Amino acid sequence: MFLLIFGLSSAWALDAPSLNLKKALETARSQNPRVRQMRERLNEVRAQSRVVFATLLPTVNANLTYQQRKDSLNSNAPLFGGEAYTLYQLGFTLNQPILQGTALWDGISVAKRDIELAENDLIEAERDLDVQVARAYYRVLLAEKNVATLESSRLIDKKSVETSEKRQRVGKGKNLEVLQAKTQSALLIPRIGAAKNQLRLAASELATLLRLETSDEIRLSSTDFGQADSGHLKTLLDKKATVEKLPEVRRAGLQIERADALRGVLFSKHLPTLGLFANWGQAAFVKSDLLTPDASTWSLGLQATIPIFSGLSSVNERASLAAQTRQLEEGRAQIVTAQVLARVRTKDSLELAFESLKSAEEALSLARKSVQEAQKDYALGTIDYQSLLVSQQSLLNAELAGDQARFDWIDAQLGYCVSFQVDLDSCLKKSVGLEKSL
């Protein structure tokens, strides 16, 4: 059974590659603009972190100078009697920071937090995209099954019309039964049209997520929603995971850690600094003397700077940064509370969806038995068409409700697995007959 979108015609779909959920997820991850943006953001942050690490290393500069100079005769000792002369200089300078308050190490900590934040954002973006694609994928399947159910019901109604007309011709039926059968068949036409429109919309949504030009390129693999599995429900409910590992909560925690490290960087300007410097050079008035030992000069030393008074700015900066940290901590507490409540809701929704699915499957089984009995009795003439019509309508509603319940069960699993950090394969692979699609 392949999904055929527009007009349910196979003309275009025969050339389209078969698409299962795994392939859909891979395609979406490789094409989605937001995920690709998050990947590039991670590359950017990693490159920036290497710049921060470079501040721990020494800097070395080379200088080469050529000058035409003339000293003033009013100076104490003018060179060359105040006549113009040439000066050649060659030198190297080395600077090695040793201590800059805590800026060096806190700067590295900020860079590490930035990388972890970018990685966390990428994980969250991929997770959200996977859930979107999975929902869209099964929404297409649901819409396709609705169309198939309605089309099948219409074929049954056509046979009912033929049977009613035949009964009327032999004097066993009434004209009312024929009119009722034709009315029922006619009422299905707009419902089928609406279902096909929903199928087109669902396919367009999936095509957009997969970055396909049109939904003509979509053909879902043969699959079914299957039956409810109480063992899988128990497996999901047994999952234990702390909210601290959720990307939303982890981001808030990393932002607090980054703010603490950044506070160290900003406050370092009020702390002592210590650095090593070294200079070596050659100077001569004639080029041939530039590289001789007598032309060399060098220096080596340590330089310390100790801030004494900065107008109390350090006190105000400290208070400002502490207030920023407290804001982030309050925000994190709100996120944790929201995620705990979300877990309660998704757990309740999962259990309700499972019970609803079981009820829908039971109702569908009863409806099928009811139609079988009604068809036998109608053929024997022991019931009128109205009774058969009620059974057929109940079966149609039960089939549509059953497929909707199976989709709701999958949707509830997706929400639950996001809250409890269950990977998508584990979430759906042992679900209601979805092994083939993964």
C-alpha angles and dihedrals in degrees: 000000000000128000112247111188117187112056087337087269121150095212096102100024096064090074095043116099117246112261124207125179094262091054091046091053093048092049093048094049092051095047107032111113095213094051091046089049091052090050092052090046089055090050089050094050092047090053091048091051090059088057089055092050088053090067088073092061127079123259120226124193131184122210128194117182133184116186140175106208141174123193122218117255087222091066120097096249114012112191119243091007092292093305122135116269141174124247124197120192132181122178150154127214126198126190123184118184111218103169130009100165102272094315096111097053096034089050089057089048090053090051092050091050090049090055092048091048091051091048090048092050090051092050091050093047092050092046093051091046092050091053092047092050093045092051092047091047094054092039087061090048091049092050091048092051091049090055091047092049093050092046090051091049090051091054089052090050090052090054089048090054091051091048092049092050091049091050090049092052093054092045097251097107140046132236088245090066091053092050092048091050092049091046092052091050092048093050090059094060097075091041090055090048091052091047091052090050090053088050091054091048093049091048091049090052091052092046090052092053090049091047092237119157093230138002087245085088092063124097117159120215119250107279144139137211091238126193135313114274115205090188091059090049090053091048091054094046090051091059111115122194133150119240087232089081095054111112091236093054094039091053091055091050093048090050089055092049090048092050090052092051092045089052088058091051094049095043093050091084087072093054131078120275129206129191141171119228132185131181130187126175150154125225130183141154092222124049093228090059095050096092098039120113091243090062096058127110131175144171136190130186154124125261123201127187121194117189110218107177131005102172095270089292090132091061093052093043090051091052092047094050092046090053090052090053092050090052090053091048091052090049091051091051090053091050092050091050092049092049093049090052090046089055091054091050096046092047091052091045091051094052092044092049091051093050090046090052092051090050092047092051091050091048091050092051091051092046092054092051090047092054092049091053092044092051091051093048093045091051088052091047095239093123133036126242092260091066091048090048092054091052093048092048091049090052092050092050091046092052093049092045091048093054091045090050090051091051091047089051091054091045091051090051091053092052092046094048091051091053094045097038097242113159116244096247092055090042097055108014094084094033128108101326097308099130094106094052092056 
